[in-house]
Amino acid sequence: MFGLGIPEIIVIGIIILLIFGAKRLPIIGESLGKTVKEVRNAKKEISDINKSYSKEEVDEGNESDVQPSESDIVDTVQQKVTKQVTDKLLGQVPGIKQAKQLKDTADKIKKIVS
């Protein structure tokens, strides 16, 4: 594993314990686990999107006009990730949901006025 032996891992663990303290280590571990899970989910979604585009290409035959470009795939992935992050943020940070609702209302009013 990256050329690390047991003594190196123990030294790294002691340094982390000294820097962050014993009380915050479970929180850091939980956050790290959630991050790894989110990365795996994003990777899975990207592969699913690529598979669906590949399946559409096979279903449509050799028509090259309909094949999505790489930028279309990137835009789709960015939109999905942005939506997921926004939804997660709305659920975790107090006041964000109300601020978003106010912004949406203000945008609607601007459209009506102009």
N, C-alpha and C positions, 0 to 999 in steps of 0.2 A: 504494500500500500504506500506508494510514493517514496519508498525507501526509508520509511520511518519504522524504527523498532520500538519495543516496549519502553526502554528508558527515555527515548525522545517524547513519546506520547505522555508519559508520566510527568516529565518536565513541563510540557505544554499545558497539561491539566493543572499543575500547581500554579503556573503563571496566570492562567485564566481564573483560578480560584482567588488568587491574591488581588487581581485587578477588579473583578466584579463582585466578589464576596459570595458567601454561601447562600444568602437569602435570595439573590437575584439569579442564581444559576438555573433553578427550575423554570423561571419565567423566560430566560434566554433559550433554554432547551425547547420549551413549548413554542416559542416564536420561530425558532429555527425549523422545527418540525412542520409548522404551518406553512412556512416559506417553501420548504421542499415539496410539500403536498401541492401547493399552488403551481409550482414550476412543473411538476409532473402532469397536473391537469391541463395546463397550457400546452405542454408538449403533445399530450394526447389529442387535444382539440385541433392543433395544427395538423397533426397526422390525419385526423378524421376529415378535415377540410381538403387536404391534398388527395385523400382517397376518394372523396365525393367528386372532386374535379376530374380525377382520373377516370372514375366510373362514368361521368357524363361524356367524356371524350370517347370512351369505348362505345357507349350507347349511341352517340351521334355519328359514328363511323369516322371517315377521313375528312370531314369538313373542318378545314383549318380556320374558317372565319369565326367560329363560335368559341374557340379555345380561349380560356381566360389568360390574360398576361400575368406575369409575376407581380406586377404592381397591383392588379385587382385582388390577387390572393393576399398580399400584404395589407391592403386597405381593409379587406374583410376581417382579417385577424386582428388588426388594430382596433377596429370598431367593436369586436366582441370583447377584447381585453379591456378596452376603455369602459364598456358597459359593466363588465364584471367588477372592475375596480370601483367605479362610481357606486354601484349597488352595495358593495361591501363597505365602502366609506360611509354611505348614508346610514347603514345599520350600526356602525361602530362609534361614530363621532357625534355627540349630542349637539343639536343646533344646525347641523349641516342640512338635514332634510327640510327644515323650515326655511333656511336661507335659499335652497334650491327652489322651493315652491314660490318664494317671494320673487326670485329672479325670473322664473317662468311667467308669473303674473305680470311683472313689469315688461317683459318682452311682448306679451299679448297686448298690453295697453299701447306700447309703442307701435305695433302693427296697426291697431285700430286708429290711432291718432294720425299716423302718416299715410 
